């Protein structure tokens, strides 16, 4: 079972409402595009680039079953410039990252990215329309970290999401975490990894091999 699917199930079990599952499927929907990496204002970044991903969904979502890799690749090209997959993956590994070899860390980062993109892409394949709005946008902050709050409107209603972004040495804003109605995705992933390590008696290779559901999708 995909870790993302597990979280979706957990959200449902916790009765956080169906609109949270809609938002979760739209995780990263409104903050990612090839030009966004150069944006200096994280509020503008979050608010301004959702149309690009929606465009990809409209243009390529039809291939989710007939040619899923084509669709996944299109989504990945949108996510890649802004999401710091390596940072997130290392955070998911937690203290186990220090015990892993560089090759194992690289392998998990690749596996994590592939799984995240494939599951996300399938989740939003039918979402051609969604209204997103940044709450109280401001000017670019002087610091290196910011939380951007956003409202996502769909037929299910309005849900609020908090994006955590950090500014790297090149001045680019990178997404490193998302909190959906109190559900911290970073912490949830980390808990899943820790549990998998315990289940597999500390065998990192087994955890990495069992993490991805991407190859089983489609």
C-alpha positions as CSV (number, residue, x, y, z in Angstrom):
1,X,0.0,0.0,0.0
2,X,1.3,3.5,-0.9
3,X,2.2,5.7,2.0
4,X,0.1,8.4,0.5
5,X,-2.8,6.0,0.3
6,X,-2.3,5.1,3.9
7,X,-2.5,8.8,4.8
8,X,-5.6,9.3,2.8
9,X,-7.1,6.4,4.7
10,X,-6.0,7.8,8.0
11,X,-7.5,11.2,7.1
12,X,-10.8,9.4,6.4
13,X,-10.6,7.4,9.6
14,X,-10.1,10.5,11.6
15,X,-13.2,11.9,10.0
16,X,-11.5,15.1,8.8
17,X,-14.1,15.2,6.0
18,X,-14.0,14.4,2.3
19,X,-12.9,17.9,1.4
20,X,-9.6,17.3,3.2
21,X,-9.1,14.2,1.0
22,X,-9.8,16.4,-2.1
23,X,-7.2,18.9,-0.8
24,X,-4.8,16.1,-0.1
25,X,-5.1,14.8,-3.6
26,X,-4.4,18.4,-4.7
27,X,-1.3,18.5,-2.4
28,X,1.2,20.8,-4.1
29,X,-1.5,21.8,-6.6
30,X,-1.1,25.5,-6.2
31,X,2.5,26.1,-5.6
32,X,4.5,24.6,-8.5
33,X,5.7,25.5,-12.0
34,X,8.9,25.7,-14.0
35,X,9.0,29.5,-13.6
36,X,8.1,29.4,-10.0
37,X,11.6,28.5,-8.8
38,X,12.8,31.9,-9.7
39,X,10.0,33.7,-8.0
40,X,11.1,35.9,-5.1
41,X,7.8,36.3,-3.4
42,X,6.5,33.0,-1.9
43,X,2.9,34.4,-1.7
44,X,3.0,35.2,-5.4
45,X,4.5,31.8,-6.1
46,X,1.7,30.0,-4.3
47,X,-1.0,32.1,-5.7
48,X,0.2,32.4,-9.3
49,X,1.2,29.0,-10.6
50,X,-1.7,26.7,-10.0
51,X,-3.0,27.3,-13.5
52,X,0.0,25.7,-15.0
53,X,-0.5,22.4,-13.1
54,X,-4.2,22.5,-13.9
55,X,-3.3,22.9,-17.5
56,X,-1.2,19.8,-17.3
57,X,-4.0,17.9,-15.7
58,X,-6.4,19.0,-18.4
59,X,-4.0,18.2,-21.2
60,X,-2.4,15.0,-19.9
61,X,-4.8,13.6,-17.3
62,X,-6.6,11.7,-20.0
63,X,-3.5,9.5,-20.3
64,X,-3.5,8.4,-16.7
65,X,-4.6,4.9,-17.6
66,X,-3.5,4.5,-21.2
67,X,0.0,6.0,-20.8
68,X,0.5,6.7,-17.1
69,X,4.3,7.3,-17.4
70,X,3.7,10.1,-19.9
71,X,1.3,11.8,-17.5
72,X,3.5,11.3,-14.4
73,X,6.5,12.8,-16.3
74,X,4.4,15.8,-17.2
75,X,3.4,16.3,-13.6
76,X,7.0,15.7,-12.4
77,X,8.2,18.5,-14.7
78,X,5.9,20.9,-12.9
79,X,6.8,19.8,-9.4
80,X,10.5,19.4,-9.8
81,X,11.6,23.1,-9.9
82,X,9.9,24.0,-6.6
83,X,9.6,20.9,-4.4
84,X,12.8,20.0,-2.5
85,X,12.3,16.2,-2.7
86,X,15.8,15.4,-1.3
87,X,15.2,17.6,1.8
88,X,11.8,16.1,2.4
89,X,13.0,12.5,1.9
90,X,15.8,13.0,4.3
91,X,13.4,14.4,6.8
92,X,11.1,11.5,6.4
93,X,14.0,9.1,7.2
94,X,14.6,11.1,10.4
95,X,17.5,9.8,12.5
96,X,17.7,6.8,10.3
97,X,19.2,9.0,7.6
98,X,22.4,9.2,9.6
99,X,22.7,5.5,9.7
100,X,22.0,5.1,6.0
101,X,24.8,5.1,3.3
102,X,24.8,7.9,0.7
103,X,23.6,5.4,-1.8
104,X,20.7,4.4,0.4
105,X,19.7,8.0,1.0
106,X,19.8,8.7,-2.7
107,X,17.8,5.6,-3.5
108,X,15.1,6.5,-1.0
109,X,14.9,10.1,-2.3
110,X,14.4,8.7,-5.8
111,X,11.8,6.2,-4.6
112,X,10.0,8.7,-2.4
113,X,9.8,11.2,-5.3
114,X,8.5,8.6,-7.8
115,X,5.9,7.4,-5.3
116,X,4.8,10.9,-4.4
117,X,4.5,12.1,-7.9
118,X,2.6,9.0,-9.2
119,X,0.1,9.0,-6.4
120,X,-0.4,12.7,-6.5
121,X,-0.8,12.7,-10.3
122,X,-3.4,9.9,-10.1
123,X,-5.2,11.7,-7.3
124,X,-5.7,14.9,-9.3
125,X,-6.2,13.4,-12.8
126,X,-9.9,14.3,-12.8
127,X,-9.5,17.7,-11.2
128,X,-9.8,20.2,-14.1
129,X,-11.1,23.1,-12.0
130,X,-10.3,24.3,-8.5
131,X,-10.2,27.8,-7.1
132,X,-7.2,28.6,-4.9
133,X,-6.6,31.8,-3.0
134,X,-3.7,32.9,-0.7
135,X,-4.9,34.3,2.6
136,X,-3.5,37.7,3.4
137,X,-0.7,37.8,0.9
138,X,2.2,40.0,1.6
139,X,5.6,41.2,0.3
140,X,8.5,38.8,0.2
141,X,9.8,38.2,3.7
142,X,13.3,39.0,4.7
143,X,13.9,35.7,6.4
144,X,14.6,32.3,4.9
145,X,11.4,30.5,6.0
146,X,7.7,31.3,5.6
147,X,4.4,29.7,6.0
148,X,1.9,30.6,3.4
149,X,-1.8,30.0,4.2
150,X,-4.2,29.3,1.4
151,X,-7.9,28.5,0.9
152,X,-8.9,25.8,-1.6
153,X,-12.4,25.9,-2.9
154,X,-14.0,23.0,-4.5
155,X,-17.5,21.5,-4.7
156,X,-16.8,20.0,-1.3
157,X,-16.4,23.5,0.2
158,X,-13.5,25.5,1.5
159,X,-10.4,24.0,3.1
160,X,-7.3,25.7,4.5
161,X,-3.8,24.6,3.9
162,X,-0.4,25.8,5.2
163,X,2.7,25.5,3.0
164,X,6.1,25.7,4.5
165,X,8.8,27.1,2.2
166,X,12.4,27.9,2.7
167,X,14.7,30.1,0.6
168,X,17.9,28.5,-0.5
169,X,21.3,30.1,-1.2
170,X,20.3,31.0,-4.7
171,X,17.3,32.9,-3.4
172,X,14.8,30.3,-4.7
173,X,11.8,29.4,-2.6
174,X,11.4,25.6,-2.1
175,X,8.5,23.7,-0.7
176,X,9.4,21.4,2.2
177,X,6.1,20.6,4.0
178,X,2.3,20.9,3.9
179,X,-0.2,20.9,6.7
180,X,-3.8,20.0,5.9
181,X,-6.3,20.8,8.6
182,X,-3.8,19.9,11.3
183,X,-2.4,16.9,9.5
184,X,1.3,17.5,9.1
185,X,2.4,15.5,6.1
186,X,6.1,15.6,6.9
187,X,5.5,14.1,10.4
188,X,3.1,11.6,9.0
189,X,5.6,10.3,6.4
190,X,8.3,10.2,9.1
191,X,6.1,8.1,11.3
192,X,5.4,5.7,8.5
193,X,9.1,5.4,7.8
194,X,9.9,4.7,11.5
195,X,7.1,2.1,11.7
196,X,8.4,0.4,8.6
197,X,11.9,0.3,10.0
198,X,10.6,-1.3,13.2
199,X,8.6,-3.8,11.2
200,X,11.6,-4.7,9.0
201,X,14.0,-4.8,12.0
202,X,16.1,-1.9,10.9
203,X,16.7,-3.1,7.4
204,X,16.7,0.1,5.4
205,X,17.0,-1.6,2.1
206,X,13.7,-3.5,2.7
207,X,12.0,-0.4,3.8
208,X,13.1,1.4,0.7
209,X,12.0,-1.5,-1.5
210,X,8.6,-1.7,0.1
211,X,7.9,2.0,0.2
212,X,7.0,2.7,-3.4
213,X,3.7,1.9,-4.9
214,X,4.4,3.7,-8.1
215,X,5.4,0.6,-10.1
216,X,2.1,-1.0,-9.1
217,X,-0.1,1.9,-10.2
218,X,-1.8,1.8,-13.6
